[in-house]
Amino acid sequence: MHATPNMRMVLAALCAFLLIAVAPPPPQTLYQSMYVVSGKAPERRPVGFREALRRLMVKVSGDRRLADDPTVAKMIEHAEDYVVDFSYLDLKQGIKLSDEQGSYDRPHYLTVTFDQKKIDAALAEMGRKPWVGPRPKFTVFLGVHRDPKSYIVDADDPRDELMRMSAGNASLLYSMPIVFPPKAALPTTFSTFDQAKSASPADLEAAAKAAGGDAAIVGTLDWSDANHGWIADWTIEKNGQPVHWEKKGISFDDAFRDGLSGAALALSGSGTP
């Protein structure tokens, strides 16, 4: 189905509202994690603690598989034992309360600070260790194809704003900042979807650094009716060798999470995406 002019105006207005009305996630340190909760009521807090701890174990280790690990499942039953501090940020700060929407059901970012020694000890008991040291800042080179259109995502085009926001949210889960290249900085060898399909991170290294990143992560999103979603394809360079992975039938939010989590898995030494 093609969007009518009126539909496009409504979508543009909605995107503009979201960008203005919803507060961005707060910055986090390595041993902090965030989860969106419905209000600041104390009875909602344990859910936030548990999910924040689940995310933290993945972020600190760089291993997305810990989200479903039985040992981590036991840990999150007593998540409060690992908490040293927490704070709230209203997602709709500055916007007047409406109807019965008070502090109980108004969405908030719950940022939780966990005890580093306890987290490291828990990882050690699992035969794992924290992924310490500086993490790369990726320049994202991304080609998108959905019939009949294909294009390269850049830092400037308003059309790409929701994708850039989604990618930024995914990067927070792994403490790996990202940047998209300005349109003017995109190399001529990466100007079409077909070029994106065959591009090498090593070939884009100079362009990645010129855009403000440390390294390149190269991807494509190809819409598939047969798979009822996007086919996401990602490649990074590790020790001079390409690391490649793919996932089918997902949303673009899941695609960015898969891209950043796969990179973290490979670079942390935890496994292969």
C-alpha positions in Angstrom: 0.0 0.0 0.0 1.3 3.4 -1.0 1.0 6.4 1.4 -1.2 9.2 0.2 0.0 12.8 0.6 -2.3 13.2 3.7 -0.9 10.0 5.2 2.7 11.3 4.6 1.8 14.6 6.3 0.4 12.7 9.3 3.5 10.5 9.5 5.8 13.5 9.3 3.9 15.2 12.0 4.0 12.1 14.2 7.8 11.8 13.7 8.3 15.4 14.6 6.1 15.0 17.7 8.1 12.0 18.8 11.4 13.8 18.4 10.2 16.8 20.4 8.1 15.1 23.0 10.0 12.0 24.1 13.1 12.6 26.1 16.3 10.8 24.9 17.6 8.0 27.1 20.1 9.3 29.7 23.8 8.4 29.3 25.0 5.4 31.2 28.3 4.1 32.5 29.3 0.4 32.0 27.7 -0.7 35.3 24.5 1.2 34.7 21.5 -0.1 32.9 18.1 1.3 32.0 14.6 0.1 31.6 11.4 2.0 30.8 8.8 1.6 33.6 5.2 2.8 33.8 5.5 5.4 36.6 7.6 5.7 39.8 5.4 3.7 42.0 7.5 1.4 44.3 5.6 -1.8 43.2 6.8 -1.2 39.6 10.4 -0.9 40.6 11.3 -4.6 41.0 10.4 -5.3 37.3 12.7 -2.5 36.3 15.5 -3.8 38.5 15.2 -7.3 37.1 15.1 -6.3 33.4 17.9 -3.7 33.9 20.1 -6.4 35.5 19.4 -8.8 32.6 20.5 -6.1 30.2 23.5 -5.2 32.3 24.9 -8.8 32.3 24.7 -8.7 28.5 26.3 -5.3 28.2 29.2 -5.9 30.7 30.1 -9.3 29.2 29.3 -8.4 25.5 27.5 -11.7 25.2 23.8 -11.4 24.2 23.3 -15.1 25.1 23.4 -14.2 28.8 19.9 -12.7 28.4 18.6 -16.3 28.5 21.2 -17.9 30.7 19.7 -19.9 33.6 22.3 -18.5 36.1 21.3 -15.0 35.1 17.7 -15.9 35.5 18.4 -16.9 39.1 20.3 -13.6 39.7 17.4 -11.5 38.5 15.1 -13.1 41.0 17.1 -11.1 43.6 18.1 -8.2 41.4 17.7 -5.7 44.3 20.7 -7.3 46.0 23.0 -6.0 43.2 21.6 -2.4 43.1 23.6 0.4 44.6 21.5 3.3 43.3 18.7 4.3 40.9 17.1 7.3 39.3 14.1 8.2 37.1 13.7 10.5 34.1 10.3 11.3 32.8 10.1 10.4 29.1 7.5 13.2 28.6 9.2 15.8 30.8 7.9 19.3 30.1 4.6 17.9 28.8 1.5 18.6 30.8 -0.2 15.6 32.5 -3.4 14.5 30.7 -6.6 13.1 32.2 -5.7 10.6 34.9 -2.1 10.2 33.8 -0.1 10.9 36.9 3.2 9.6 38.3 1.7 6.1 38.4 1.3 5.4 34.7 3.5 8.1 33.1 6.5 6.4 31.4 9.9 6.9 32.9 13.5 5.8 32.2 14.6 3.9 35.3 18.4 4.0 35.4 20.0 1.5 37.8 23.5 1.5 39.0 24.8 -2.0 40.0 27.6 -3.1 42.3 30.6 -3.7 40.1 32.3 -6.1 42.4 29.2 -8.3 42.7 28.6 -8.3 38.9 32.2 -9.2 38.2 32.1 -11.9 40.8 28.9 -13.4 39.3 30.5 -13.4 35.8 33.6 -15.1 37.3 31.5 -17.8 38.8 30.0 -18.4 35.3 33.5 -18.7 33.9 33.2 -15.4 32.2 34.7 -11.9 32.6 33.7 -8.3 31.9 34.6 -6.8 28.6 36.8 -4.0 29.8 38.8 -1.4 27.9 37.6 1.2 25.4 34.8 0.0 23.1 34.7 1.1 19.4 32.6 3.9 18.1 31.2 2.6 14.9 30.4 4.5 11.8 27.3 2.8 10.4 27.3 2.3 6.6 23.8 1.0 5.8 22.0 0.3 2.6 18.2 -0.1 2.6 16.0 -1.7 0.0 12.3 -2.0 -0.1 10.7 -2.2 -3.5 10.7 0.0 -5.5 13.1 2.1 -3.5 16.7 1.7 -2.3 19.0 4.2 -0.6 21.9 4.7 1.7 21.1 6.0 5.3 23.0 9.1 6.2 23.2 11.6 9.0 21.3 14.4 7.3 18.1 13.1 5.6 15.0 13.5 7.8 13.6 10.4 6.1 16.1 8.3 8.1 15.5 9.9 11.5 13.6 6.9 13.0 16.3 4.5 11.9 19.0 6.6 13.4 17.1 6.8 16.6 16.6 3.1 16.7 20.3 2.4 16.0 21.2 4.8 18.7 19.0 3.1 21.3 20.5 -0.3 20.3 24.0 1.1 20.8 23.2 2.1 24.4 22.6 -1.6 25.2 26.2 -2.4 24.5 28.0 0.8 25.4 29.2 1.2 21.8 28.4 4.7 20.4 27.6 5.0 16.8 27.5 7.7 14.1 26.1 7.8 10.7 28.2 9.5 8.0 27.0 12.8 6.6 25.7 12.5 3.0 28.7 14.6 1.7 31.1 12.2 3.4 29.8 9.0 1.9 32.4 7.6 -0.5 31.4 7.2 -4.2 32.0 3.4 -3.8 29.1 3.3 -1.3 26.3 5.2 -3.0 24.0 2.3 -4.1 22.4 -0.6 -2.4 24.3 -3.0 -4.7 27.6 -1.5 -3.5 26.4 -1.8 0.1 25.8 -5.5 -0.4 29.5 -6.1 -1.4 31.3 -3.4 0.6 34.1 -4.3 3.0 34.6 -2.5 6.4 38.4 -2.4 5.6 37.6 -0.4 2.4 35.5 2.0 4.4 37.9 2.5 7.3 39.1 5.9 6.2 35.5 7.1 5.6 34.5 5.7 9.0 37.2 7.8 10.8 36.4 10.9 8.7 32.8 10.6 10.0 34.0 10.5 13.6 34.1 6.7 14.2 36.8 4.3 15.1 35.7 1.5 12.8 33.0 0.6 10.2 30.0 -1.6 10.6 28.5 -2.3 7.2 25.0 -3.5 6.8 22.0 -3.9 4.5 18.3 -4.1 5.3 16.4 -5.8 2.5 12.6 -6.1 2.9 11.3 -9.6 2.2 7.6 -10.4 1.9 8.4 -14.1 2.1 10.1 -13.6 5.5 7.5 -11.1 6.7 10.2 -8.6 7.6 13.7 -7.3 6.9 16.7 -9.4 6.1 19.5 -7.8 8.0 23.1 -8.4 6.9 26.1 -7.1 8.9 29.9 -7.2 8.6 32.7 -5.8 10.7 36.4 -6.2 10.6 38.2 -8.0 13.5 42.0 -8.4 13.5 42.1 -7.8 9.7 39.4 -10.4 9.0 35.7 -9.9 8.1 33.1 -11.1 10.5 29.7 -11.5 8.9 26.2 -12.5 10.1 22.6 -12.3 8.9 19.1 -12.5 10.4 15.8 -12.7 8.5 12.2 -11.7 9.1 12.8 -9.0 11.7 11.9 -5.3 12.4 14.4 -2.6 11.8 14.6 -2.1 15.6 15.6 -5.8 16.0 17.9 -5.5 13.0 19.9 -2.7 14.8 19.9 -4.7 18.1 21.2 -7.7 16.2 23.9 -5.7 14.5 25.3 -4.1 17.6 24.9 -7.3 19.7 26.7 -9.3 17.0 29.5 -6.9 17.0 29.8 -7.0 20.8 29.8 -10.8 20.8 32.6 -10.9 18.3 34.8 -8.1 19.7 34.4 -9.1 23.3 35.8 -12.6 22.4 32.6 -14.2 23.7 31.7 -16.0 20.5 30.6 -15.8 16.9 27.5 -13.9 15.8 
